[in-house]
Amino acid sequence: MDILTKILDKDWKLYILKNDFNMEVHILNYGGIIQKILFPDKNGNFENMVLGYKNYEDYKKDSNFFGALIGRVAGRIQRASFCLDGKDYVLEKNDGQNHLHGGSNGFHRVIWKTEPFQEINTIGVKLSYFSKDGENGYPGNMQVEVRYSLNDQNQLIIDYKAFTDQKTPVTLTNHTYFNLSGDLKNTIENHSITMNSHCYLELNQELIPTGKVVDATNTPFDFQKGRKLKDGIYSSLEQNKIVGNGYDHYFIFDWKKKGDVYVEEPLSGRTMTIQTNQPGMVIYTGNHLQEGLALNEAKSKKHLGVCFETQTSPLSLHHPEFPSIFLKEDQIYHKQTVFTFFT
């Protein structure tokens, strides 16, 4: 196992984690971005499985959140505002009339403090950041720590921790676009997803959850027995169409069953499982990816990657009957998501 550090300029660093089976994970201190994941296909060809820019400078103006850490709040906050203990907080409107992914200067724009580490059969990078009271409109000083770990079981483990000196909303995630075909050879239409979720949150025309929980059974949103993403991409269902043809929806996990998510790409033979202690996950099928961005292996296009954003939904800020995302000053936020890769 090995960690290589590359200095890109006076502020930017790239960490390359490599396990004993030659799997590699490339991580930038800017935005905590996962820039590449190299893993073999069924023929032993090591290829990149995520979307990332060929030129690092392009991350500075990226509007797709490629591979980035998202916070303080992942997802859309309706009307870019929320009420906390009788006080109204107004946030940046960076997605129409709404607030998206922590704002235009959220955690995806931060130069994180980094510390590589090596433990028994595990290597990784710890990223930390101090978010000041009032930053991007959020209350409270918040200390954030994210650990990316790679082990010899071909697992990429992301641990999120945060604590605050004042009650504040927080739900963190990673916004990596996966494409298991390798080196962006194909779109993600034929990726097959299996997960224990029988319901999802309905969206309005602004892609804000309405508060209605919809039964997914026997619809393009039903992944309980396995379903290819193209079923939603080519669906005539209004919920698939309003997001740009595909998915951009929050799925609620069924905790009565094993909550793993299973992703398979048949041509390459690559599979990925996702395990998390989060209550749900947004699946986003790259419906609004621009054409022609210079990525590592190809030009970008619609449906070239799929995000699995494990998180709690910020819906609860306006619909308090859903699980809260408020973190109190006497609590520690600790969430984990594990991506395991197989061929």
N, C-alpha and C positions, 0 to 999 in steps of 0.2 A: 504494500500500500504506500502511496506517495502523495504529497501535496507540493505542487509547483506554484510559485507566486510570480506573476508578471507585472511589472510596473508599466502602465500604459501612458501616464503623464504624472504631473506632480500630485494629483488628487486621486486618480483612478487606478485601481488594482484589479487584476484578474486572478482568481484562485482556480487551479485545476486539480480536482480530486480524482485519484485513480486507484481502484481496488486491485486485488490480486488476480482478478479475471479480466482486467483491462477495460472495465467499464469506467467511463469518465463523466464527471459533472463539472461544468465550467460556471463559475459564479463571479459576478461583478460586485464590488463594494458600492457602486452607484445603483441605487434602487434595490439592492439585494437581488439583482437580476440573475436568473438561471439562463445562461446564454447558450449553452449546448449540453446535451446528454448523448453520449456515444455508447451504443449497445449493439451486439451482433444480431443479424437476422438468422433464419434457419440454415443458411449456407455459410455462416460464420463471417459475414461481411459487417464490419463495424461502421455504423452510419449514425448521423445525428437525428434525434427524435423530437426536437423542439424547434420553434421558430425564433430566430434571432437575427439581428442586423449584421451584415458583413462589415460595415463601418461603425465603430463604437460611437462616433459622434452623433449618429442618427438617433441614439437613445434619448438625447437631450430634447428632441422635438417629437418624440414618439407619442402618438395619441391612442395606441393600441394596448399599452401596458404590457408589452412583450416580456414575459418571464418575471415580472416585478413583484415585490412585496407591496401589499395594498393596506392602507390604514390612514387615519384611525378607523374609519368605517368603510368596509368593503360593500359595494352595491350602491343603489340609488336611494337618496333621502328626499322624500316628496317635499316640494316647494322650498328645498334648501334650508329647512328650519326644523327645530324641534323644541319641545318644552321640557324643562327639567326642574322639578320642585318649584313650579310656579313661575319660573323665569324662561323667557323665550331666547333662543340662540339662533342667530342668522348666519348661514354659511354661504360660501361662494356658489353661484349658479354656473356650473361648468358643463351642464348637460341639459340644454333648454332652460326650463324653469327649475330644474332640480340639481342636486349635488351628487356627484359621482366619484366613488373610489377615493374619498378623502380630499378631493379638490385638485386643481391643476398643479399644486405644489405639495401633494401628499407624500407618503413614504416612498413612492416610486421615484421621486426626484431627490431623495436624500443621499448624501455621501455617508454611508454607515461606517462606524468604527468597527474594525474587524480584528479577529484573533483566531488564527488557525490552531487546531488541536489534533492530537493523536491519542487514541485510547486503544484498548485491546480489541483488535479486529474492526476498528472504526476510525475513520478520519473525518475531519470536517472543518467548518468555519463558524465561529460565533460572531454575529452582527449585533451591535447595540446602538441605540439612539435615544437621546433625551428630547422629548417633544414638550416645548414650553407651554405654560398656561396661555390660552388665547390663540395658539398657533392654528391657522386655518379656521378660526372661529370656535374651536373646541375648548371647553373648560378644563382646568387642572393641568399640573405638571405630570407628565407620564414618562416613565422609564420603560423602554421596550428592548427585549432581547429575543433574537431569532437564531436558532442553531440549525444549520444544514449538516446532516451526517450521512456518510456513505459507508456501508459495511460490505463484507464478503458474501452476504446473502443477496447482493444486488438490490439493496434497499436504499432509497433516498428518504431520509426521515427529516421532517421539518417540525421543530418544536418552537412554539410561540409563547412568550411570557411577557406580561406587562403588569405594572402597578402604578397607582396614581395617588396624589395627595388630595384629590377632590373628585367627587362623583362625575363620571364622564362616559359617553358611549364609546364602545370599542368592539370591533369584530375584524380580525385580521385574516388575510388569506394570501395565496400566491396565484399569480395570473399567467402561468406558463401555458402556452399553446402547444399541445402535443400532436404529433403526426407520426404514428408508429410504422408507416410505410418506409421511412428512412430517407434522409436527404431530400425530403419534400417531393418525392416522385409522383405521388398521387394526392388528391384531396382526401378529406376524412369521411367521405360519404359511405364507404364500406367498412368503417370501424364498427364493430359490434359491441354494444354496452349491455351489461347485465347488472342490475342492482335491486335491492330490496326497498323499493319505494312505490307505494300505490297511489300517491297523491302529489300535487304540485300547486304552486301559487299562481292564480290567474293574474295576467298583466293587462293594464289599460294601454291606450294608444301611445302614452309617453313611456311605456315599459316600467311603470310603477305598479307593484302588487296592489290589487284592489282590496285584499283582505279575504277574498274567497278562496277556500281550499277546494281544489277540483279532483275528483276521482279519476285516476288515469287509466283504469282498467279497460282493456280492449280499445285503446286509442294509441296514436303515435307517441304518447307520453308514457306508455306502459313498457318498462324495461325489466319487469320481474322475471320474464323467461328469456330475455335476450332480444335485442332489436338493433338493426343497423341505423346509423344516423340519417341515412338518406330517406328513411321513412318519414322523418320530420321535415327534412329539407324540401321534399317534393309533395308534402301534405297540402291538402286544400283546407285544412282546419284553420280557422281564423287565428287561433293562438300561435300557430306556426308561422302564419303569413305576416302578422303585425311586427314580428321581430326581424323581418328581412329574410324569411324562409329558412327555418331551422329551429334552434332552441336558444333561449336566453333566459331560462326559467329556473326558479328555486324548487328543488325536489326535497321533500321531507322524508328522512329515512324511517323505515319501519324497525324500531328497536326490538320488537318481539322476535325478530329473526336476526341472523348474522348480517351485519351491516356492510359487508365488503362490497366494493364496486369492482367489476371485472371488465376489462377492455381488451379486445382482440382485433388484430389486423391480419386477415387470412393470408395475403400474398407473402408478407415478410415472415410470418410465423411468430411475430412478437406479440406478447401479451403483457398487461400491466394490471396489478390489483391496487386498490386504494382503500386504506383503512384509516378511520378518523374517529375522534371523540366529539366531533361537531354534530349538531342535530340534523344537518342537511347540506345541500351542495347545489350551486348553480352550474348548469351545463350550458356553455356558450360555444356555438359552432362557427364562430368567425364570420357571421353574416354580414358584417360591415367592414371587413378587411379591404383596404384600398388595393387597386391593381398597380403592380409595377414597382413596389418597394424592393430595394436591393437587400435580400436576405442572404444568409450564409451559402445556400446551395441553389437558390432559385429566386424568381421574382414573386412577390406576394400576389394572391388572388383570393377571392371569396371562398370560404369553406376549406382553407388550406390547413387550418389547425382547430383543435377543440380544447377548451379550458374546462377544468374540473375544480371549481372554486369552493372548497369546503369552508363553511362559515355558518354563523347564525344570521338570520335575515334582519336587516334594519327596518323591515316592515313594522316591528314592534314599537318604533318611535311614534307611530301614528295609530297603531292598533295594539294597545297594551295587553290584549288577550293572548298574544303570541310571546314566545320566550324573549325575555329582556336582554338587551345588549349593554345595559348600564353596568359599569364597574365601579364599585364603591372603594373608598380609601382604605378600608380594612381587608380588602380582598386581593388575591393574586389571579390574574388571567393566565391560564395555562391550557393551551390546545396543542394537539399533535395530529399530523397527517403523515402516513407512511405510503410511499409509492414503491412497489416491488415489481421488478421486471423479470420476465422469463422468455425463453425462446422455445 
